[in-house]
């Protein structure tokens, strides 16, 4: 015959199987929730987004500079019309301001006669992209009338901030 002590020892022999399974399920849910917030940010830090470039025409990288922590600049030259470049960045970034002397909205030309080699500012486009906990601000300055390295030059600035 069993004594009350041996019956109690038999019931307290181990932890029920469902408790560790429930603990692992809670830990997995926590890892998924934390990972969903951390992985986009980590990916952007390891592989920062590259500047958007027009797909038509030939685009050549002329200069790249790091202006400090989280701020980079690229200078490109292209044979594309400056107004075409502005229209591309208006579609990609959204907010564009044209120089008052430029006539891009009416036609495809720049609307002025200037001696070759005298750069003409065409406009500035800006946009913001959110990646995880960070935001990336893009600014594109477009100028034309260059003789060397393509008719149109555009400078792209990427600034990463939180």
PyMOL commands that set and color helices and strands:
alter all, ss='L'
color gray80, all
select helices_A, chain A and resi 4-11+17-46+82-93
alter helices_A, ss='H'
color red, helices_A
select strands_A, chain A and resi 59-68+71-78+95-98+120-131+134-144+152-161
alter strands_A, ss='S'
color yellow, strands_A
deselect
rebuild
show_as cartoon
